[in-house]
Amino acid sequence: MNTESTYDWKNEQWTVPLNVFVTQLPKLGPLPISLSLGGRDYAARPTGGPDWGLRFSITFLFPR
């Protein structure tokens, strides 16, 4: 779980998403990769901002 809060100084508005995700470390051939999937809900958002969101990421890992 994490947050990526931002503040718009000009319009004095907060954007505070709360991210919850799961991560797995499978192998793609001989190399490990990191797969993440999660949801986002906004604790604070500007008028007209999103209510929720999804996130998916792939990270390629190159161990020594």
C-alpha angles and dihedrals in degrees: 000000000000143000132225102199122186133182126208104214094190096054095025094231132141126216110196116173119183111212124201118181146158125224132200131188108213125161125251100203105310095338125084119229132190118230120191130184127176151140134249129213123182119234088183130010139162120261108284092018123135122284096209143349146193130231131198125175139176121200120189113217123206109190119193 
